[in-house]
């Protein structure tokens, strides 16, 4: 009995990987072994960076809140401590947006906590 290799599934698998490698430079886009490695590495980076993106945005929000708070004579830690003590339940994303785009609203928060 001849060996069954299921070439339909094999071709579909290769086609899916090569489709993901579309836009890559050189042999990375059309040679199976090179494209497979490139796509696997890209998936690892994508998984890692979905986590790093959250860290980066939190750091950005903290920098913006710190800059806004220092204009009113408070450090970031003092500001956040007073926000928590006064039960103001705004997260860092919202506070950073207020500090950057709506300084009058941010200063209203500062006058409330002082």
Phi and psi restraints in degrees (range 20) as a CNS / XPLOR table:
assign (resid 1 and name C) (resid 2 and name N)
       (resid 2 and name CA) (resid 2 and name C) 1.0 -70.2 20.0 2
assign (resid 2 and name N) (resid 2 and name CA)
       (resid 2 and name C) (resid 3 and name N) 1.0 156.1 20.0 2
assign (resid 2 and name C) (resid 3 and name N)
       (resid 3 and name CA) (resid 3 and name C) 1.0 -73.5 20.0 2
assign (resid 3 and name N) (resid 3 and name CA)
       (resid 3 and name C) (resid 4 and name N) 1.0 136.7 20.0 2
assign (resid 3 and name C) (resid 4 and name N)
       (resid 4 and name CA) (resid 4 and name C) 1.0 -99.2 20.0 2
assign (resid 4 and name N) (resid 4 and name CA)
       (resid 4 and name C) (resid 5 and name N) 1.0 126.6 20.0 2
assign (resid 4 and name C) (resid 5 and name N)
       (resid 5 and name CA) (resid 5 and name C) 1.0 -115.7 20.0 2
assign (resid 5 and name N) (resid 5 and name CA)
       (resid 5 and name C) (resid 6 and name N) 1.0 -8.3 20.0 2
assign (resid 5 and name C) (resid 6 and name N)
       (resid 6 and name CA) (resid 6 and name C) 1.0 52.2 20.0 2
assign (resid 6 and name N) (resid 6 and name CA)
       (resid 6 and name C) (resid 7 and name N) 1.0 61.0 20.0 2
assign (resid 6 and name C) (resid 7 and name N)
       (resid 7 and name CA) (resid 7 and name C) 1.0 -67.1 20.0 2
assign (resid 7 and name N) (resid 7 and name CA)
       (resid 7 and name C) (resid 8 and name N) 1.0 -21.2 20.0 2
assign (resid 7 and name C) (resid 8 and name N)
       (resid 8 and name CA) (resid 8 and name C) 1.0 -63.7 20.0 2
assign (resid 8 and name N) (resid 8 and name CA)
       (resid 8 and name C) (resid 9 and name N) 1.0 -47.3 20.0 2
assign (resid 8 and name C) (resid 9 and name N)
       (resid 9 and name CA) (resid 9 and name C) 1.0 -68.2 20.0 2
assign (resid 9 and name N) (resid 9 and name CA)
       (resid 9 and name C) (resid 10 and name N) 1.0 -39.1 20.0 2
assign (resid 9 and name C) (resid 10 and name N)
       (resid 10 and name CA) (resid 10 and name C) 1.0 -62.2 20.0 2
assign (resid 10 and name N) (resid 10 and name CA)
       (resid 10 and name C) (resid 11 and name N) 1.0 -45.1 20.0 2
assign (resid 10 and name C) (resid 11 and name N)
       (resid 11 and name CA) (resid 11 and name C) 1.0 -65.2 20.0 2
assign (resid 11 and name N) (resid 11 and name CA)
       (resid 11 and name C) (resid 12 and name N) 1.0 -39.5 20.0 2
assign (resid 11 and name C) (resid 12 and name N)
       (resid 12 and name CA) (resid 12 and name C) 1.0 -63.6 20.0 2
assign (resid 12 and name N) (resid 12 and name CA)
       (resid 12 and name C) (resid 13 and name N) 1.0 -39.6 20.0 2
assign (resid 12 and name C) (resid 13 and name N)
       (resid 13 and name CA) (resid 13 and name C) 1.0 -64.5 20.0 2
assign (resid 13 and name N) (resid 13 and name CA)
       (resid 13 and name C) (resid 14 and name N) 1.0 -45.7 20.0 2
assign (resid 13 and name C) (resid 14 and name N)
       (resid 14 and name CA) (resid 14 and name C) 1.0 -65.2 20.0 2
assign (resid 14 and name N) (resid 14 and name CA)
       (resid 14 and name C) (resid 15 and name N) 1.0 -39.2 20.0 2
assign (resid 14 and name C) (resid 15 and name N)
       (resid 15 and name CA) (resid 15 and name C) 1.0 -64.0 20.0 2
assign (resid 15 and name N) (resid 15 and name CA)
       (resid 15 and name C) (resid 16 and name N) 1.0 -38.1 20.0 2
assign (resid 15 and name C) (resid 16 and name N)
       (resid 16 and name CA) (resid 16 and name C) 1.0 -65.2 20.0 2
assign (resid 16 and name N) (resid 16 and name CA)
       (resid 16 and name C) (resid 17 and name N) 1.0 -42.7 20.0 2
assign (resid 16 and name C) (resid 17 and name N)
       (resid 17 and name CA) (resid 17 and name C) 1.0 -66.9 20.0 2
assign (resid 17 and name N) (resid 17 and name CA)
       (resid 17 and name C) (resid 18 and name N) 1.0 -44.1 20.0 2
assign (resid 17 and name C) (resid 18 and name N)
       (resid 18 and name CA) (resid 18 and name C) 1.0 -65.6 20.0 2
assign (resid 18 and name N) (resid 18 and name CA)
       (resid 18 and name C) (resid 19 and name N) 1.0 -31.3 20.0 2
assign (resid 18 and name C) (resid 19 and name N)
       (resid 19 and name CA) (resid 19 and name C) 1.0 -67.6 20.0 2
assign (resid 19 and name N) (resid 19 and name CA)
       (resid 19 and name C) (resid 20 and name N) 1.0 -37.2 20.0 2
assign (resid 19 and name C) (resid 20 and name N)
       (resid 20 and name CA) (resid 20 and name C) 1.0 -68.3 20.0 2
assign (resid 20 and name N) (resid 20 and name CA)
       (resid 20 and name C) (resid 21 and name N) 1.0 -26.7 20.0 2
assign (resid 20 and name C) (resid 21 and name N)
       (resid 21 and name CA) (resid 21 and name C) 1.0 -86.1 20.0 2
assign (resid 21 and name N) (resid 21 and name CA)
       (resid 21 and name C) (resid 22 and name N) 1.0 5.0 20.0 2
assign (resid 21 and name C) (resid 22 and name N)
       (resid 22 and name CA) (resid 22 and name C) 1.0 -62.0 20.0 2
assign (resid 22 and name N) (resid 22 and name CA)
       (resid 22 and name C) (resid 23 and name N) 1.0 132.2 20.0 2
assign (resid 22 and name C) (resid 23 and name N)
       (resid 23 and name CA) (resid 23 and name C) 1.0 96.7 20.0 2
assign (resid 23 and name N) (resid 23 and name CA)
       (resid 23 and name C) (resid 24 and name N) 1.0 -9.9 20.0 2
assign (resid 23 and name C) (resid 24 and name N)
       (resid 24 and name CA) (resid 24 and name C) 1.0 -73.3 20.0 2
assign (resid 24 and name N) (resid 24 and name CA)
       (resid 24 and name C) (resid 25 and name N) 1.0 161.8 20.0 2
assign (resid 24 and name C) (resid 25 and name N)
       (resid 25 and name CA) (resid 25 and name C) 1.0 -92.4 20.0 2
assign (resid 25 and name N) (resid 25 and name CA)
       (resid 25 and name C) (resid 26 and name N) 1.0 139.4 20.0 2
assign (resid 25 and name C) (resid 26 and name N)
       (resid 26 and name CA) (resid 26 and name C) 1.0 67.6 20.0 2
assign (resid 26 and name N) (resid 26 and name CA)
       (resid 26 and name C) (resid 27 and name N) 1.0 -140.2 20.0 2
assign (resid 26 and name C) (resid 27 and name N)
       (resid 27 and name CA) (resid 27 and name C) 1.0 -70.8 20.0 2
assign (resid 27 and name N) (resid 27 and name CA)
       (resid 27 and name C) (resid 28 and name N) 1.0 -13.0 20.0 2
assign (resid 27 and name C) (resid 28 and name N)
       (resid 28 and name CA) (resid 28 and name C) 1.0 -62.9 20.0 2
assign (resid 28 and name N) (resid 28 and name CA)
       (resid 28 and name C) (resid 29 and name N) 1.0 -20.5 20.0 2
assign (resid 28 and name C) (resid 29 and name N)
       (resid 29 and name CA) (resid 29 and name C) 1.0 -94.0 20.0 2
assign (resid 29 and name N) (resid 29 and name CA)
       (resid 29 and name C) (resid 30 and name N) 1.0 -18.5 20.0 2
assign (resid 29 and name C) (resid 30 and name N)
       (resid 30 and name CA) (resid 30 and name C) 1.0 -136.9 20.0 2
assign (resid 30 and name N) (resid 30 and name CA)
       (resid 30 and name C) (resid 31 and name N) 1.0 -3.7 20.0 2
assign (resid 30 and name C) (resid 31 and name N)
       (resid 31 and name CA) (resid 31 and name C) 1.0 -102.0 20.0 2
assign (resid 31 and name N) (resid 31 and name CA)
       (resid 31 and name C) (resid 32 and name N) 1.0 124.2 20.0 2
assign (resid 31 and name C) (resid 32 and name N)
       (resid 32 and name CA) (resid 32 and name C) 1.0 -52.9 20.0 2
assign (resid 32 and name N) (resid 32 and name CA)
       (resid 32 and name C) (resid 33 and name N) 1.0 -53.3 20.0 2
assign (resid 32 and name C) (resid 33 and name N)
       (resid 33 and name CA) (resid 33 and name C) 1.0 -66.4 20.0 2
assign (resid 33 and name N) (resid 33 and name CA)
       (resid 33 and name C) (resid 34 and name N) 1.0 -38.8 20.0 2
assign (resid 33 and name C) (resid 34 and name N)
       (resid 34 and name CA) (resid 34 and name C) 1.0 -70.7 20.0 2
assign (resid 34 and name N) (resid 34 and name CA)
       (resid 34 and name C) (resid 35 and name N) 1.0 -43.9 20.0 2
assign (resid 34 and name C) (resid 35 and name N)
       (resid 35 and name CA) (resid 35 and name C) 1.0 -64.5 20.0 2
assign (resid 35 and name N) (resid 35 and name CA)
       (resid 35 and name C) (resid 36 and name N) 1.0 -38.3 20.0 2
assign (resid 35 and name C) (resid 36 and name N)
       (resid 36 and name CA) (resid 36 and name C) 1.0 -61.3 20.0 2
assign (resid 36 and name N) (resid 36 and name CA)
       (resid 36 and name C) (resid 37 and name N) 1.0 -46.2 20.0 2
assign (resid 36 and name C) (resid 37 and name N)
       (resid 37 and name CA) (resid 37 and name C) 1.0 -64.5 20.0 2
assign (resid 37 and name N) (resid 37 and name CA)
       (resid 37 and name C) (resid 38 and name N) 1.0 -40.7 20.0 2
assign (resid 37 and name C) (resid 38 and name N)
       (resid 38 and name CA) (resid 38 and name C) 1.0 -65.8 20.0 2
assign (resid 38 and name N) (resid 38 and name CA)
       (resid 38 and name C) (resid 39 and name N) 1.0 -41.5 20.0 2
assign (resid 38 and name C) (resid 39 and name N)
       (resid 39 and name CA) (resid 39 and name C) 1.0 -69.3 20.0 2
assign (resid 39 and name N) (resid 39 and name CA)
       (resid 39 and name C) (resid 40 and name N) 1.0 -41.1 20.0 2
assign (resid 39 and name C) (resid 40 and name N)
       (resid 40 and name CA) (resid 40 and name C) 1.0 -60.6 20.0 2
assign (resid 40 and name N) (resid 40 and name CA)
       (resid 40 and name C) (resid 41 and name N) 1.0 -43.5 20.0 2
assign (resid 40 and name C) (resid 41 and name N)
       (resid 41 and name CA) (resid 41 and name C) 1.0 -65.1 20.0 2
assign (resid 41 and name N) (resid 41 and name CA)
       (resid 41 and name C) (resid 42 and name N) 1.0 -40.2 20.0 2
assign (resid 41 and name C) (resid 42 and name N)
       (resid 42 and name CA) (resid 42 and name C) 1.0 -63.2 20.0 2
assign (resid 42 and name N) (resid 42 and name CA)
       (resid 42 and name C) (resid 43 and name N) 1.0 -38.3 20.0 2
assign (resid 42 and name C) (resid 43 and name N)
       (resid 43 and name CA) (resid 43 and name C) 1.0 -66.5 20.0 2
assign (resid 43 and name N) (resid 43 and name CA)
       (resid 43 and name C) (resid 44 and name N) 1.0 -36.4 20.0 2
assign (resid 43 and name C) (resid 44 and name N)
       (resid 44 and name CA) (resid 44 and name C) 1.0 -64.2 20.0 2
assign (resid 44 and name N) (resid 44 and name CA)
       (resid 44 and name C) (resid 45 and name N) 1.0 -44.8 20.0 2
assign (resid 44 and name C) (resid 45 and name N)
       (resid 45 and name CA) (resid 45 and name C) 1.0 -62.7 20.0 2
assign (resid 45 and name N) (resid 45 and name CA)
       (resid 45 and name C) (resid 46 and name N) 1.0 -41.7 20.0 2
assign (resid 45 and name C) (resid 46 and name N)
       (resid 46 and name CA) (resid 46 and name C) 1.0 -63.8 20.0 2
assign (resid 46 and name N) (resid 46 and name CA)
       (resid 46 and name C) (resid 47 and name N) 1.0 -41.7 20.0 2
assign (resid 46 and name C) (resid 47 and name N)
       (resid 47 and name CA) (resid 47 and name C) 1.0 -63.9 20.0 2
assign (resid 47 and name N) (resid 47 and name CA)
       (resid 47 and name C) (resid 48 and name N) 1.0 -46.5 20.0 2
assign (resid 47 and name C) (resid 48 and name N)
       (resid 48 and name CA) (resid 48 and name C) 1.0 -63.0 20.0 2
assign (resid 48 and name N) (resid 48 and name CA)
       (resid 48 and name C) (resid 49 and name N) 1.0 -44.0 20.0 2
assign (resid 48 and name C) (resid 49 and name N)
       (resid 49 and name CA) (resid 49 and name C) 1.0 -76.5 20.0 2
assign (resid 49 and name N) (resid 49 and name CA)
       (resid 49 and name C) (resid 50 and name N) 1.0 -18.9 20.0 2
assign (resid 49 and name C) (resid 50 and name N)
       (resid 50 and name CA) (resid 50 and name C) 1.0 -63.8 20.0 2
assign (resid 50 and name N) (resid 50 and name CA)
       (resid 50 and name C) (resid 51 and name N) 1.0 -32.8 20.0 2
assign (resid 50 and name C) (resid 51 and name N)
       (resid 51 and name CA) (resid 51 and name C) 1.0 -77.2 20.0 2
assign (resid 51 and name N) (resid 51 and name CA)
       (resid 51 and name C) (resid 52 and name N) 1.0 -41.6 20.0 2
assign (resid 51 and name C) (resid 52 and name N)
       (resid 52 and name CA) (resid 52 and name C) 1.0 -65.7 20.0 2
assign (resid 52 and name N) (resid 52 and name CA)
       (resid 52 and name C) (resid 53 and name N) 1.0 -31.0 20.0 2
assign (resid 52 and name C) (resid 53 and name N)
       (resid 53 and name CA) (resid 53 and name C) 1.0 -59.5 20.0 2
assign (resid 53 and name N) (resid 53 and name CA)
       (resid 53 and name C) (resid 54 and name N) 1.0 -40.3 20.0 2
assign (resid 53 and name C) (resid 54 and name N)
       (resid 54 and name CA) (resid 54 and name C) 1.0 -64.0 20.0 2
assign (resid 54 and name N) (resid 54 and name CA)
       (resid 54 and name C) (resid 55 and name N) 1.0 -42.1 20.0 2
assign (resid 54 and name C) (resid 55 and name N)
       (resid 55 and name CA) (resid 55 and name C) 1.0 -63.9 20.0 2
assign (resid 55 and name N) (resid 55 and name CA)
       (resid 55 and name C) (resid 56 and name N) 1.0 -43.8 20.0 2
assign (resid 55 and name C) (resid 56 and name N)
       (resid 56 and name CA) (resid 56 and name C) 1.0 -64.2 20.0 2
assign (resid 56 and name N) (resid 56 and name CA)
       (resid 56 and name C) (resid 57 and name N) 1.0 -41.6 20.0 2
assign (resid 56 and name C) (resid 57 and name N)
       (resid 57 and name CA) (resid 57 and name C) 1.0 -68.5 20.0 2
assign (resid 57 and name N) (resid 57 and name CA)
       (resid 57 and name C) (resid 58 and name N) 1.0 -38.7 20.0 2
assign (resid 57 and name C) (resid 58 and name N)
       (resid 58 and name CA) (resid 58 and name C) 1.0 -62.1 20.0 2
assign (resid 58 and name N) (resid 58 and name CA)
       (resid 58 and name C) (resid 59 and name N) 1.0 -41.9 20.0 2
assign (resid 58 and name C) (resid 59 and name N)
       (resid 59 and name CA) (resid 59 and name C) 1.0 -63.2 20.0 2
assign (resid 59 and name N) (resid 59 and name CA)
       (resid 59 and name C) (resid 60 and name N) 1.0 -39.9 20.0 2
assign (resid 59 and name C) (resid 60 and name N)
       (resid 60 and name CA) (resid 60 and name C) 1.0 -63.7 20.0 2
assign (resid 60 and name N) (resid 60 and name CA)
       (resid 60 and name C) (resid 61 and name N) 1.0 -44.6 20.0 2
assign (resid 60 and name C) (resid 61 and name N)
       (resid 61 and name CA) (resid 61 and name C) 1.0 -61.9 20.0 2
assign (resid 61 and name N) (resid 61 and name CA)
       (resid 61 and name C) (resid 62 and name N) 1.0 -41.4 20.0 2
assign (resid 61 and name C) (resid 62 and name N)
       (resid 62 and name CA) (resid 62 and name C) 1.0 -63.1 20.0 2
assign (resid 62 and name N) (resid 62 and name CA)
       (resid 62 and name C) (resid 63 and name N) 1.0 -40.9 20.0 2
assign (resid 62 and name C) (resid 63 and name N)
       (resid 63 and name CA) (resid 63 and name C) 1.0 -62.5 20.0 2
assign (resid 63 and name N) (resid 63 and name CA)
       (resid 63 and name C) (resid 64 and name N) 1.0 -41.5 20.0 2
assign (resid 63 and name C) (resid 64 and name N)
       (resid 64 and name CA) (resid 64 and name C) 1.0 -69.1 20.0 2
assign (resid 64 and name N) (resid 64 and name CA)
       (resid 64 and name C) (resid 65 and name N) 1.0 -40.7 20.0 2
assign (resid 64 and name C) (resid 65 and name N)
       (resid 65 and name CA) (resid 65 and name C) 1.0 -64.7 20.0 2
assign (resid 65 and name N) (resid 65 and name CA)
       (resid 65 and name C) (resid 66 and name N) 1.0 -42.3 20.0 2
assign (resid 65 and name C) (resid 66 and name N)
       (resid 66 and name CA) (resid 66 and name C) 1.0 -60.3 20.0 2
assign (resid 66 and name N) (resid 66 and name CA)
       (resid 66 and name C) (resid 67 and name N) 1.0 -45.0 20.0 2
assign (resid 66 and name C) (resid 67 and name N)
       (resid 67 and name CA) (resid 67 and name C) 1.0 -62.6 20.0 2
assign (resid 67 and name N) (resid 67 and name CA)
       (resid 67 and name C) (resid 68 and name N) 1.0 -43.0 20.0 2
assign (resid 67 and name C) (resid 68 and name N)
       (resid 68 and name CA) (resid 68 and name C) 1.0 -66.7 20.0 2
assign (resid 68 and name N) (resid 68 and name CA)
       (resid 68 and name C) (resid 69 and name N) 1.0 -38.9 20.0 2
assign (resid 68 and name C) (resid 69 and name N)
       (resid 69 and name CA) (resid 69 and name C) 1.0 -69.6 20.0 2
assign (resid 69 and name N) (resid 69 and name CA)
       (resid 69 and name C) (resid 70 and name N) 1.0 -38.4 20.0 2
assign (resid 69 and name C) (resid 70 and name N)
       (resid 70 and name CA) (resid 70 and name C) 1.0 -67.6 20.0 2
assign (resid 70 and name N) (resid 70 and name CA)
       (resid 70 and name C) (resid 71 and name N) 1.0 -25.1 20.0 2
assign (resid 70 and name C) (resid 71 and name N)
       (resid 71 and name CA) (resid 71 and name C) 1.0 -64.1 20.0 2
assign (resid 71 and name N) (resid 71 and name CA)
       (resid 71 and name C) (resid 72 and name N) 1.0 -23.8 20.0 2
assign (resid 71 and name C) (resid 72 and name N)
       (resid 72 and name CA) (resid 72 and name C) 1.0 -107.0 20.0 2
assign (resid 72 and name N) (resid 72 and name CA)
       (resid 72 and name C) (resid 73 and name N) 1.0 14.1 20.0 2
assign (resid 72 and name C) (resid 73 and name N)
       (resid 73 and name CA) (resid 73 and name C) 1.0 81.1 20.0 2
assign (resid 73 and name N) (resid 73 and name CA)
       (resid 73 and name C) (resid 74 and name N) 1.0 22.0 20.0 2
assign (resid 73 and name C) (resid 74 and name N)
       (resid 74 and name CA) (resid 74 and name C) 1.0 -121.9 20.0 2
assign (resid 74 and name N) (resid 74 and name CA)
       (resid 74 and name C) (resid 75 and name N) 1.0 149.3 20.0 2
assign (resid 74 and name C) (resid 75 and name N)
       (resid 75 and name CA) (resid 75 and name C) 1.0 -86.2 20.0 2
assign (resid 75 and name N) (resid 75 and name CA)
       (resid 75 and name C) (resid 76 and name N) 1.0 170.4 20.0 2
assign (resid 75 and name C) (resid 76 and name N)
       (resid 76 and name CA) (resid 76 and name C) 1.0 -60.5 20.0 2
assign (resid 76 and name N) (resid 76 and name CA)
       (resid 76 and name C) (resid 77 and name N) 1.0 -45.9 20.0 2
assign (resid 76 and name C) (resid 77 and name N)
       (resid 77 and name CA) (resid 77 and name C) 1.0 -67.6 20.0 2
assign (resid 77 and name N) (resid 77 and name CA)
       (resid 77 and name C) (resid 78 and name N) 1.0 -38.6 20.0 2
assign (resid 77 and name C) (resid 78 and name N)
       (resid 78 and name CA) (resid 78 and name C) 1.0 -62.9 20.0 2
assign (resid 78 and name N) (resid 78 and name CA)
       (resid 78 and name C) (resid 79 and name N) 1.0 -45.2 20.0 2
assign (resid 78 and name C) (resid 79 and name N)
       (resid 79 and name CA) (resid 79 and name C) 1.0 -60.8 20.0 2
assign (resid 79 and name N) (resid 79 and name CA)
       (resid 79 and name C) (resid 80 and name N) 1.0 -49.4 20.0 2
assign (resid 79 and name C) (resid 80 and name N)
       (resid 80 and name CA) (resid 80 and name C) 1.0 -66.4 20.0 2
assign (resid 80 and name N) (resid 80 and name CA)
       (resid 80 and name C) (resid 81 and name N) 1.0 -34.5 20.0 2
assign (resid 80 and name C) (resid 81 and name N)
       (resid 81 and name CA) (resid 81 and name C) 1.0 -62.8 20.0 2
assign (resid 81 and name N) (resid 81 and name CA)
       (resid 81 and name C) (resid 82 and name N) 1.0 -42.1 20.0 2
assign (resid 81 and name C) (resid 82 and name N)
       (resid 82 and name CA) (resid 82 and name C) 1.0 -71.9 20.0 2
assign (resid 82 and name N) (resid 82 and name CA)
       (resid 82 and name C) (resid 83 and name N) 1.0 -34.1 20.0 2
assign (resid 82 and name C) (resid 83 and name N)
       (resid 83 and name CA) (resid 83 and name C) 1.0 -62.1 20.0 2
assign (resid 83 and name N) (resid 83 and name CA)
       (resid 83 and name C) (resid 84 and name N) 1.0 -45.5 20.0 2
assign (resid 83 and name C) (resid 84 and name N)
       (resid 84 and name CA) (resid 84 and name C) 1.0 -66.8 20.0 2
assign (resid 84 and name N) (resid 84 and name CA)
       (resid 84 and name C) (resid 85 and name N) 1.0 -39.7 20.0 2
assign (resid 84 and name C) (resid 85 and name N)
       (resid 85 and name CA) (resid 85 and name C) 1.0 -65.5 20.0 2
assign (resid 85 and name N) (resid 85 and name CA)
       (resid 85 and name C) (resid 86 and name N) 1.0 -32.2 20.0 2
assign (resid 85 and name C) (resid 86 and name N)
       (resid 86 and name CA) (resid 86 and name C) 1.0 -91.8 20.0 2
assign (resid 86 and name N) (resid 86 and name CA)
       (resid 86 and name C) (resid 87 and name N) 1.0 10.9 20.0 2
assign (resid 86 and name C) (resid 87 and name N)
       (resid 87 and name CA) (resid 87 and name C) 1.0 54.3 20.0 2
assign (resid 87 and name N) (resid 87 and name CA)
       (resid 87 and name C) (resid 88 and name N) 1.0 39.9 20.0 2
assign (resid 87 and name C) (resid 88 and name N)
       (resid 88 and name CA) (resid 88 and name C) 1.0 -88.4 20.0 2
assign (resid 88 and name N) (resid 88 and name CA)
       (resid 88 and name C) (resid 89 and name N) 1.0 110.9 20.0 2
assign (resid 88 and name C) (resid 89 and name N)
       (resid 89 and name CA) (resid 89 and name C) 1.0 -96.8 20.0 2
assign (resid 89 and name N) (resid 89 and name CA)
       (resid 89 and name C) (resid 90 and name N) 1.0 61.9 20.0 2
assign (resid 89 and name C) (resid 90 and name N)
       (resid 90 and name CA) (resid 90 and name C) 1.0 -109.1 20.0 2
assign (resid 90 and name N) (resid 90 and name CA)
       (resid 90 and name C) (resid 91 and name N) 1.0 133.5 20.0 2
assign (resid 90 and name C) (resid 91 and name N)
       (resid 91 and name CA) (resid 91 and name C) 1.0 -81.8 20.0 2
assign (resid 91 and name N) (resid 91 and name CA)
       (resid 91 and name C) (resid 92 and name N) 1.0 173.4 20.0 2
assign (resid 91 and name C) (resid 92 and name N)
       (resid 92 and name CA) (resid 92 and name C) 1.0 -64.0 20.0 2
assign (resid 92 and name N) (resid 92 and name CA)
       (resid 92 and name C) (resid 93 and name N) 1.0 -32.9 20.0 2
assign (resid 92 and name C) (resid 93 and name N)
       (resid 93 and name CA) (resid 93 and name C) 1.0 -62.4 20.0 2
assign (resid 93 and name N) (resid 93 and name CA)
       (resid 93 and name C) (resid 94 and name N) 1.0 -46.3 20.0 2
assign (resid 93 and name C) (resid 94 and name N)
       (resid 94 and name CA) (resid 94 and name C) 1.0 -69.2 20.0 2
assign (resid 94 and name N) (resid 94 and name CA)
       (resid 94 and name C) (resid 95 and name N) 1.0 -43.9 20.0 2
assign (resid 94 and name C) (resid 95 and name N)
       (resid 95 and name CA) (resid 95 and name C) 1.0 -61.0 20.0 2
assign (resid 95 and name N) (resid 95 and name CA)
       (resid 95 and name C) (resid 96 and name N) 1.0 -40.3 20.0 2
assign (resid 95 and name C) (resid 96 and name N)
       (resid 96 and name CA) (resid 96 and name C) 1.0 -65.1 20.0 2
assign (resid 96 and name N) (resid 96 and name CA)
       (resid 96 and name C) (resid 97 and name N) 1.0 -39.7 20.0 2
assign (resid 96 and name C) (resid 97 and name N)
       (resid 97 and name CA) (resid 97 and name C) 1.0 -64.6 20.0 2
assign (resid 97 and name N) (resid 97 and name CA)
       (resid 97 and name C) (resid 98 and name N) 1.0 -42.1 20.0 2
assign (resid 97 and name C) (resid 98 and name N)
       (resid 98 and name CA) (resid 98 and name C) 1.0 -64.1 20.0 2
assign (resid 98 and name N) (resid 98 and name CA)
       (resid 98 and name C) (resid 99 and name N) 1.0 -43.0 20.0 2
assign (resid 98 and name C) (resid 99 and name N)
       (resid 99 and name CA) (resid 99 and name C) 1.0 -62.8 20.0 2
assign (resid 99 and name N) (resid 99 and name CA)
       (resid 99 and name C) (resid 100 and name N) 1.0 -35.7 20.0 2
assign (resid 99 and name C) (resid 100 and name N)
       (resid 100 and name CA) (resid 100 and name C) 1.0 -88.4 20.0 2
assign (resid 100 and name N) (resid 100 and name CA)
       (resid 100 and name C) (resid 101 and name N) 1.0 -46.1 20.0 2
assign (resid 100 and name C) (resid 101 and name N)
       (resid 101 and name CA) (resid 101 and name C) 1.0 -102.3 20.0 2
assign (resid 101 and name N) (resid 101 and name CA)
       (resid 101 and name C) (resid 102 and name N) 1.0 -20.9 20.0 2
assign (resid 101 and name C) (resid 102 and name N)
       (resid 102 and name CA) (resid 102 and name C) 1.0 -133.9 20.0 2
assign (resid 102 and name N) (resid 102 and name CA)
       (resid 102 and name C) (resid 103 and name N) 1.0 72.0 20.0 2
assign (resid 102 and name C) (resid 103 and name N)
       (resid 103 and name CA) (resid 103 and name C) 1.0 -62.9 20.0 2
assign (resid 103 and name N) (resid 103 and name CA)
       (resid 103 and name C) (resid 104 and name N) 1.0 -28.5 20.0 2
assign (resid 103 and name C) (resid 104 and name N)
       (resid 104 and name CA) (resid 104 and name C) 1.0 -68.3 20.0 2
assign (resid 104 and name N) (resid 104 and name CA)
       (resid 104 and name C) (resid 105 and name N) 1.0 -37.3 20.0 2
assign (resid 104 and name C) (resid 105 and name N)
       (resid 105 and name CA) (resid 105 and name C) 1.0 -69.4 20.0 2
assign (resid 105 and name N) (resid 105 and name CA)
       (resid 105 and name C) (resid 106 and name N) 1.0 -37.7 20.0 2
assign (resid 105 and name C) (resid 106 and name N)
       (resid 106 and name CA) (resid 106 and name C) 1.0 -65.9 20.0 2
assign (resid 106 and name N) (resid 106 and name CA)
       (resid 106 and name C) (resid 107 and name N) 1.0 -40.6 20.0 2
assign (resid 106 and name C) (resid 107 and name N)
       (resid 107 and name CA) (resid 107 and name C) 1.0 -68.2 20.0 2
assign (resid 107 and name N) (resid 107 and name CA)
       (resid 107 and name C) (resid 108 and name N) 1.0 -29.3 20.0 2
assign (resid 107 and name C) (resid 108 and name N)
       (resid 108 and name CA) (resid 108 and name C) 1.0 -66.1 20.0 2
assign (resid 108 and name N) (resid 108 and name CA)
       (resid 108 and name C) (resid 109 and name N) 1.0 -38.2 20.0 2
assign (resid 108 and name C) (resid 109 and name N)
       (resid 109 and name CA) (resid 109 and name C) 1.0 -64.1 20.0 2
assign (resid 109 and name N) (resid 109 and name CA)
       (resid 109 and name C) (resid 110 and name N) 1.0 -42.1 20.0 2
assign (resid 109 and name C) (resid 110 and name N)
       (resid 110 and name CA) (resid 110 and name C) 1.0 -64.8 20.0 2
assign (resid 110 and name N) (resid 110 and name CA)
       (resid 110 and name C) (resid 111 and name N) 1.0 -41.6 20.0 2
assign (resid 110 and name C) (resid 111 and name N)
       (resid 111 and name CA) (resid 111 and name C) 1.0 -66.7 20.0 2
assign (resid 111 and name N) (resid 111 and name CA)
       (resid 111 and name C) (resid 112 and name N) 1.0 -31.0 20.0 2
assign (resid 111 and name C) (resid 112 and name N)
       (resid 112 and name CA) (resid 112 and name C) 1.0 -69.1 20.0 2
assign (resid 112 and name N) (resid 112 and name CA)
       (resid 112 and name C) (resid 113 and name N) 1.0 -36.8 20.0 2
assign (resid 112 and name C) (resid 113 and name N)
       (resid 113 and name CA) (resid 113 and name C) 1.0 -86.0 20.0 2
assign (resid 113 and name N) (resid 113 and name CA)
       (resid 113 and name C) (resid 114 and name N) 1.0 -16.3 20.0 2
